[in-house]
Amino acid sequence: MNLSDQIDALDPGDVGVLGLPFDANSSFRQGPAMGPVRIREAYRSSSGNAFSEAGVDLEKSNAWRFLDDLSWPGPELDLTCVERTVDQVLSRDARLVTLGGDHSITYPIVRAFARRHPELTILHLDAHPDLYHVLDGNPLAHACPFARIMEEGLVRRLVQVGIRTLTAHQREQARRFGVDILPVDKWVTARQLEFDGPVYLSLDLDCLDPAFAPGVSHHEPGGLTTREVLQIIQEFKGPLVGADIVELNPERDWMDMTARVAAKLLKEILGRMLGAV
């Protein structure tokens, strides 16, 4: 069964998990294209089980499934192909979690989500605000997706948690777009996060301190703990309609530690989405 047929087999309310093995828009070093396969391998490892912490048995649930990775010819990110594929999922009233890949994948994903959810809020967990107007001459770089999203007015609100690398330019961008930033040094509790409309979660693994997630391209000390990120997923108030997990770089991982963290976060995201059906 090809990817299109897999998507057509989704029922309303189902959750598809789609890999986007792409990292050509990465700065500093590449490697996140290998992320989706490593997350799936870690999820399927016999070292753990398929229960979320809330008790959802993902192994016995027929309401979600891994989909094949999306691919396209050429080295550049095919925005139209990504957007069209996401729209195919959402047109079935199904939901989507995407495994990256670098963070540039979020822009075309959100373009599709915004058509289905005009009052969308993005909850963005990251060390970096990814609000550069352009990076190294590339307006689609992995440090730019939220500038593109906010320029197009795709979401009602962008809330960023874990940020600890704000440059003067990105501070100005945040003011320009009205971004709500909760920097890591001001973080208190997931109960701070309350939304009254649909929420899309964009989770860059470098929101975590490198002690918990060494397998990322950009180590930024002083980040969130794994438990703090789990509590955000489990406790923020508002309906979770979709998510991405990005920037796993297996070339920098140690004993698949970060892949295991990503798989744990995936289980909690799926557990929350399926538990709300």
C-alpha positions as CSV (number, residue, x, y, z in Angstrom):
1,M,0.0,0.0,0.0
2,N,1.5,3.3,-1.0
3,L,1.4,6.5,1.2
4,S,-1.7,7.9,-0.5
5,D,-3.6,4.7,0.0
6,Q,-2.4,4.6,3.7
7,I,-3.8,8.1,4.2
8,D,-7.1,7.2,2.5
9,A,-7.4,4.3,4.9
10,L,-7.5,6.7,7.9
11,D,-10.9,7.1,9.5
12,P,-12.2,10.3,11.1
13,G,-10.5,10.9,14.4
14,D,-7.6,8.6,13.6
15,V,-4.0,9.9,14.0
16,G,-1.4,9.3,11.3
17,V,2.3,9.5,12.1
18,L,4.2,10.7,9.1
19,G,8.0,11.0,8.6
20,L,9.6,13.9,6.8
21,P,13.3,12.9,6.4
22,F,14.6,16.2,5.3
23,D,17.5,18.4,6.6
24,A,18.7,20.4,3.6
25,N,17.6,23.6,5.3
26,S,19.7,22.9,8.4
27,S,22.5,25.2,9.5
28,F,25.8,24.2,11.2
29,R,25.4,20.5,10.4
30,Q,23.0,18.0,8.8
31,G,21.7,14.7,10.2
32,P,18.0,15.2,11.1
33,A,16.9,13.5,7.9
34,M,17.7,10.3,9.7
35,G,15.4,11.3,12.6
36,P,12.1,9.6,11.6
37,V,13.5,6.1,11.2
38,R,15.3,6.3,14.5
39,I,12.3,7.5,16.4
40,R,10.2,4.7,15.0
41,E,12.9,2.2,15.9
42,A,13.1,3.5,19.5
43,Y,9.3,3.4,19.7
44,R,9.2,-0.2,18.6
45,S,12.1,-1.3,20.9
46,S,11.3,-4.2,23.2
47,S,13.0,-2.2,26.0
48,G,9.8,-0.5,26.8
49,N,6.0,-0.9,26.4
50,A,3.3,0.9,24.5
51,F,1.4,2.5,27.4
52,S,1.3,6.3,27.8
53,E,1.6,7.5,31.4
54,A,-2.2,8.1,31.5
55,G,-2.7,4.4,30.7
56,V,-3.6,4.6,27.0
57,D,-2.4,1.3,25.4
58,L,-1.2,2.4,22.0
59,E,-0.4,-1.2,20.9
60,K,-4.1,-2.2,21.2
61,S,-5.4,1.0,19.7
62,N,-6.6,0.9,16.1
63,A,-7.0,4.7,16.0
64,W,-3.5,5.5,15.0
65,R,-0.8,4.2,12.7
66,F,2.7,4.9,11.4
67,L,2.6,6.0,7.7
68,D,5.4,5.7,5.3
69,D,7.9,8.6,5.0
70,L,7.0,11.3,2.5
71,S,9.5,11.7,-0.3
72,W,9.9,13.9,-3.4
73,P,12.5,14.3,-6.1
74,G,15.3,16.8,-5.7
75,P,17.1,18.2,-2.6
76,E,14.9,21.1,-1.9
77,L,11.9,21.0,0.4
78,D,8.8,20.6,-1.8
79,L,6.4,22.9,0.1
80,T,3.5,22.1,-2.2
81,C,4.0,18.3,-1.8
82,V,4.2,18.6,2.0
83,E,1.2,20.9,2.2
84,R,-0.9,18.7,-0.1
85,T,-0.1,15.5,1.8
86,V,-1.0,17.1,5.1
87,D,-4.2,18.4,3.6
88,Q,-5.0,14.9,2.4
89,V,-4.8,13.6,6.0
90,L,-6.9,16.5,7.4
91,S,-9.5,16.3,4.7
92,R,-10.4,12.9,6.1
93,D,-11.0,14.5,9.5
94,A,-8.0,12.6,10.7
95,R,-5.2,14.1,12.7
96,L,-1.5,14.2,12.1
97,V,1.8,13.9,14.0
98,T,4.9,14.5,11.9
99,L,8.5,13.3,12.6
100,G,11.3,15.4,11.2
101,G,13.6,16.3,9.8
102,D,14.7,19.9,10.5
103,H,12.3,22.6,11.7
104,S,11.7,24.0,8.2
105,I,9.1,21.3,7.7
106,T,6.7,23.1,10.1
107,Y,5.9,26.0,7.7
108,P,4.1,23.9,5.0
109,I,2.5,21.7,7.6
110,V,1.0,24.7,9.4
111,R,-0.2,26.1,6.1
112,A,-2.4,23.1,5.7
113,F,-3.6,23.1,9.3
114,A,-4.5,26.8,9.2
115,R,-7.1,26.1,6.4
116,R,-8.8,23.6,8.7
117,H,-8.4,25.5,11.9
118,P,-8.6,29.3,11.3
119,E,-8.3,30.0,15.1
120,L,-5.1,27.9,15.5
121,T,-2.6,28.5,18.2
122,I,1.0,27.1,17.9
123,L,2.7,26.0,21.1
124,H,6.3,25.9,20.2
125,L,8.9,24.3,22.4
126,D,12.5,25.1,21.4
127,A,15.8,26.6,22.5
128,H,15.5,29.0,19.5
129,P,12.6,31.2,18.4
130,D,13.2,30.4,14.7
131,L,12.0,33.9,13.8
132,Y,14.9,35.0,11.5
133,H,13.7,36.8,8.5
134,V,16.4,35.0,6.6
135,L,19.4,32.9,7.6
136,D,22.5,32.5,5.4
137,G,20.5,33.8,2.4
138,N,17.7,31.2,2.9
139,P,14.3,32.4,3.9
140,L,13.2,28.8,4.3
141,A,16.0,27.8,6.7
142,H,15.2,25.9,9.8
143,A,15.7,29.1,11.8
144,C,12.9,30.9,9.8
145,P,9.7,28.9,9.8
146,F,7.8,31.0,12.4
147,A,8.7,34.2,10.6
148,R,7.0,32.8,7.5
149,I,4.0,31.5,9.4
150,M,3.5,34.8,11.2
151,E,4.0,36.9,8.0
152,E,1.2,35.0,6.4
153,G,-1.1,35.4,9.4
154,L,-1.6,31.6,9.5
155,V,-2.3,31.4,13.3
156,R,-4.0,33.4,15.9
157,R,-1.3,33.1,18.4
158,L,2.3,31.8,18.7
159,V,3.5,30.8,22.2
160,Q,7.1,29.8,22.6
161,V,8.5,27.9,25.6
162,G,12.1,27.1,26.5
163,I,13.7,29.9,24.5
164,R,17.2,30.8,25.6
165,T,18.9,32.3,22.5
166,L,17.1,35.5,21.6
167,T,19.1,37.8,19.4
168,A,18.3,41.5,18.9
169,H,16.8,40.7,15.5
170,Q,14.6,37.9,16.8
171,R,13.5,40.1,19.8
172,E,12.3,42.7,17.2
173,Q,10.6,40.0,15.2
174,A,8.8,38.7,18.2
175,R,7.6,42.2,19.0
176,R,6.6,42.7,15.4
177,F,4.5,39.6,15.3
178,G,3.2,39.7,18.9
179,V,4.8,36.4,19.9
180,D,4.3,35.3,23.5
181,I,7.7,34.1,24.7
182,L,8.1,32.2,28.0
183,P,11.9,32.0,28.3
184,V,13.3,29.1,30.1
185,D,14.7,31.2,33.0
186,K,11.1,32.4,33.7
187,W,9.5,28.9,33.3
188,V,7.4,27.8,36.3
189,T,4.7,25.2,35.4
190,A,2.8,23.8,32.5
191,R,-0.4,25.2,34.2
192,Q,0.7,28.6,32.8
193,L,-0.4,27.3,29.4
194,E,-4.1,27.7,28.7
195,F,-5.7,28.0,25.3
196,D,-9.3,28.5,24.2
197,G,-9.0,27.1,20.7
198,P,-7.2,24.3,18.7
199,V,-3.5,23.9,19.5
200,Y,-0.7,22.7,17.2
201,L,2.4,21.5,19.1
202,S,5.8,22.0,17.4
203,L,8.5,20.3,19.5
204,D,12.1,20.9,18.7
205,L,14.2,18.4,20.8
206,D,16.7,21.1,21.6
207,C,14.2,22.6,23.9
208,L,15.6,20.0,26.3
209,D,18.9,20.5,28.1
210,P,21.6,18.6,26.2
211,A,22.0,16.5,29.3
212,F,18.6,14.9,28.5
213,A,18.8,15.1,24.7
214,P,22.4,15.2,23.3
215,G,21.3,14.0,19.8
216,V,20.6,17.4,18.4
217,S,22.7,19.6,16.1
218,H,22.7,22.8,18.3
219,H,23.5,22.1,21.9
220,E,22.2,24.9,24.0
221,P,22.8,24.3,27.8
222,G,20.2,25.4,30.4
223,G,17.1,23.9,28.8
224,L,14.0,22.1,30.1
225,T,14.1,18.7,31.7
226,T,12.4,15.7,30.1
227,R,9.8,15.7,32.9
228,E,9.0,19.4,32.3
229,V,8.4,18.7,28.6
230,L,6.2,15.7,29.5
231,Q,4.2,17.8,31.9
232,I,3.6,20.4,29.2
233,I,2.3,17.8,26.8
234,Q,0.1,16.3,29.5
235,E,-1.1,19.4,31.3
236,F,-1.6,22.4,28.9
237,K,-5.2,23.4,28.6
238,G,-6.7,23.2,25.1
239,P,-7.5,20.7,22.3
240,L,-4.4,19.3,20.7
241,V,-5.1,18.8,16.9
242,G,-1.6,18.1,15.6
243,A,2.1,18.1,16.4
244,D,5.6,17.7,15.0
245,I,8.8,16.4,16.7
246,V,11.9,17.8,14.9
247,E,15.6,18.1,14.9
248,L,16.7,14.7,16.2
249,N,20.3,14.3,14.8
250,P,21.3,10.6,15.3
251,E,24.9,11.4,14.3
252,R,25.2,13.3,17.6
253,D,23.2,10.9,19.8
254,W,24.6,8.7,22.5
255,M,23.3,5.1,22.8
256,D,20.0,6.3,21.1
257,M,19.3,8.3,24.3
258,T,17.6,11.2,22.4
259,A,15.7,8.9,20.1
260,R,14.3,7.2,23.2
261,V,13.3,10.6,24.5
262,A,11.6,11.4,21.2
263,A,9.8,8.1,21.2
264,K,8.6,8.8,24.8
265,L,7.3,12.2,23.8
266,L,5.6,10.7,20.8
267,K,3.8,8.2,23.1
268,E,2.6,11.0,25.3
269,I,1.4,13.1,22.4
270,L,-0.5,10.1,21.0
271,G,-1.9,9.2,24.4
272,R,-3.2,12.7,24.9
273,M,-4.8,12.9,21.4
274,L,-6.4,9.4,21.6
275,G,-7.5,9.8,25.1
276,A,-9.4,12.9,24.1
277,V,-11.4,11.1,21.4
